[in-house]
Amino acid sequence: MPKSGKMALFGGTKTVTSSYQERWPIIDEDEVNAVVQLTLAGELSINDGSGVLNEFENKFAAYHDVRYALVQTTAPRRCTQPTSPLA
């Protein structure tokens, strides 16, 4: 408990007073260029499982020592039917 008897959350003295804020994620020019190139090539959603997504899945699976990995977006192009009862 702080000397003031109150936690900072409740009006007591702050323990950390530094103004340092880390920027995350770290995105540099290489990441920006990669996204631009994939966007221009139309490779952000690949239905046949090829290209950079296939490469990523294979490397991800190997890293985790599993047989398969599947990249999934939140809104696949082939999804044509609403999934929400409110839609």
Phi, psi and omega in degrees: 000135178299160181301328182290345181089352179240144172287152180304326179303329182251026176100001178282181181287137178289141177278318180255122183244004180291145179263006181297132176227119179282136177270123181216140003283159178278115180242117179250185185299327179298316179294318180298314180296321179297316179294318179298314181298317179294322179295314180295329180276352181072030185255027179275340177218107184244111185286338185267005176074026182250186172069210186295330179291319176297316178300315179296315179302316180296316180292321179295315179298316180297318180300321182267005178054047176234163184284321185228155169217147182229123175276132180224133175267172180276345180216080181296148180300324185283354180282109184249344181259136176298140180258350183262137176294345180270350184285000000 
